[in-house]
Amino acid sequence: MTCAQLRGYLFEIFVSIMLEKNGFIKCEFSNGTQINQQPCELISQDGELQGRGTKHQIDFIGIYERNIPFIYPLRILVECKYYKNGIYKNVIREFIGVTKDIDENYFYNQREERIRFLNIPIVFSATFFHEEAINLAWAHGISTVSYHNIPILKDFLERLDNFVNNICRSRNYIVNADANHAKEMFSNQFEIPDLQTFLFATTEKGLLLNLISNDNYPDELFENTDERSCGIYFLESDENQDENNNRVFYILLQDDTQNRRFYFQASDALMRKGFSTLPLRDRIYEKIRYFKQLTIIKKIYGLYRIIKLNVEFQNLERIF
């Protein structure tokens, strides 16, 4: 295992833990047998799926524990990347080929033997996505999630970097050795943060927002309602906006006396180049188009609920 692989794998562990807490059952394979109660069609302990032309290793494969009418069981295919220079379109291009090959591996004479899934491809990045990568991913139905400049993850990513660098400097790692053994050894040595909130919200345009926080989500505000108002704001510090035009946003829920912040990273679909030069009225109009309402599926007091956050734009001078 190289240093770059170790860095990516530790980031993968973090994403895996958070996804499992959000109702995705991780597909695992051991001693020639799949160990999940719900079949995922894994073919090896390396997390491989059979495509039409070859087999493919996927960082995280998970089945969503809730079924949706008229839709095959949801199976997410997740790639986790920690590239210092961001995600270029070549990463997305390769993943398009992988998911296409897996999607096409169905034949009519297998209908009695196999489960058909609706595969959802997602790329998680510890850094940012370049604009061409985002455009290519959107065109081919691949969701992108970036943690670039998210303040509550800054310490975690720095610790991860330092941990890997220290191991590499001391040469206390094995290159081209048993990858699974190395993964287990180093994952036990590194502390993964335990975020109190890690939720996925969907906008009216179908865009995916990953809301994260060190604070608990205010379930008590939804005890007697499925809807709440909220405001969306962005961090104004210059250090939270870079040459790729990435900005960090957060939401505040109405009537939350603790003013808890739930952060997310907007993509270039929302923060395209030249946006900041638009007149205030035009900027507000664009944000209303994307952020008018957020939908979240969340377990509240033991029951899964579909909750809606209606974005308020009354204090326009504070928003965006």
QUIBELWO-V320806 format. One record per residue. RES is the residue in one small letter. D_CENTER is the distance of its C-alpha to the mean C-alpha in Angstrom with 1 decimal. Layout:
BEGIN
res={RES,RES}
d_center={D_CENTER,D_CENTER}
END
This chain:
BEGIN
res={m,t,c,a,q,l,r,g,y,l,f,e,i,f,v,s,i,m,l,e,k,n,g,f,i,k,c,e,f,s,n,g,t,q,i,n,q,q,p,c,e,l,i,s,q,d,g,e,l,q,g,r,g,t,k,h,q,i,d,f,i,g,i,y,e,r,n,i,p,f,i,y,p,l,r,i,l,v,e,c,k,y,y,k,n,g,i,y,k,n,v,i,r,e,f,i,g,v,t,k,d,i,d,e,n,y,f,y,n,q,r,e,e,r,i,r,f,l,n,i,p,i,v,f,s,a,t,f,f,h,e,e,a,i,n,l,a,w,a,h,g,i,s,t,v,s,y,h,n,i,p,i,l,k,d,f,l,e,r,l,d,n,f,v,n,n,i,c,r,s,r,n,y,i,v,n,a,d,a,n,h,a,k,e,m,f,s,n,q,f,e,i,p,d,l,q,t,f,l,f,a,t,t,e,k,g,l,l,l,n,l,i,s,n,d,n,y,p,d,e,l,f,e,n,t,d,e,r,s,c,g,i,y,f,l,e,s,d,e,n,q,d,e,n,n,n,r,v,f,y,i,l,l,q,d,d,t,q,n,r,r,f,y,f,q,a,s,d,a,l,m,r,k,g,f,s,t,l,p,l,r,d,r,i,y,e,k,i,r,y,f,k,q,l,t,i,i,k,k,i,y,g,l,y,r,i,i,k,l,n,v,e,f,q,n,l,e,r,i,f}
d_center={24.4,24.2,22.9,20.2,19.1,19.3,17.1,14.4,15.0,14.9,11.5,10.6,12.5,10.6,7.2,9.6,11.5,9.0,8.1,11.9,12.6,11.0,13.4,12.2,15.2,14.7,17.1,19.6,22.9,25.9,29.5,29.3,28.0,24.7,24.4,22.3,24.4,22.5,22.9,20.1,22.5,21.5,24.5,24.1,22.9,20.9,18.3,20.1,20.5,23.6,23.5,26.6,27.7,26.2,23.8,20.2,18.3,14.6,12.5,11.2,12.8,12.7,14.9,14.2,17.2,18.4,20.3,20.7,24.1,24.9,21.6,21.3,19.1,15.4,14.2,10.7,11.0,8.3,9.4,8.7,10.9,12.9,15.4,17.6,18.6,15.3,14.1,17.1,17.7,19.1,15.8,14.8,18.4,18.4,15.3,17.1,20.1,18.4,16.9,20.2,22.3,20.6,20.8,24.4,25.5,27.1,30.9,33.2,35.2,32.1,31.7,33.5,31.7,28.0,25.2,23.5,19.7,17.7,15.1,11.7,10.4,6.9,6.8,4.9,7.9,9.9,12.0,12.5,12.8,16.4,17.6,18.8,15.6,13.9,17.1,17.2,13.7,14.6,18.0,16.9,14.3,11.2,8.0,6.8,4.4,7.2,8.6,12.0,14.8,13.0,16.2,15.4,13.4,16.2,18.5,16.1,15.4,19.1,20.1,18.1,19.8,23.2,22.9,22.4,25.1,27.5,27.3,27.8,30.8,32.4,31.9,30.8,28.5,29.3,28.7,29.0,29.5,28.0,24.2,23.5,26.2,24.8,21.3,22.8,25.1,22.8,20.1,22.9,24.0,20.9,19.7,16.0,15.5,15.5,13.8,15.6,13.1,9.4,9.3,8.1,10.9,12.3,15.0,18.3,17.5,14.6,12.0,8.6,8.3,6.2,9.6,10.4,14.0,16.6,18.6,18.8,17.9,21.4,21.9,25.6,25.4,24.5,27.3,29.5,27.3,24.1,24.0,23.9,24.2,22.1,22.2,19.6,20.5,19.6,20.6,23.8,24.2,24.7,22.7,19.5,20.2,20.9,22.3,19.2,19.5,16.2,16.7,15.1,15.5,16.0,17.5,20.7,21.9,25.6,27.9,25.6,28.4,26.1,24.3,20.9,18.2,14.6,12.8,10.3,10.5,12.4,12.5,16.0,16.2,17.0,18.4,20.5,23.4,26.4,24.7,26.2,29.6,29.7,31.9,30.5,31.3,29.4,26.3,26.4,26.9,23.9,21.7,23.3,22.5,18.8,18.6,21.5,19.7,16.4,16.0,14.3,15.1,15.9,18.6,21.3,24.4,23.8,23.2,20.3,20.6,19.3,19.5,19.9,19.8,22.4,22.1,25.6,27.0,30.3,30.1,29.4,30.4,27.6,24.8,23.2}
END
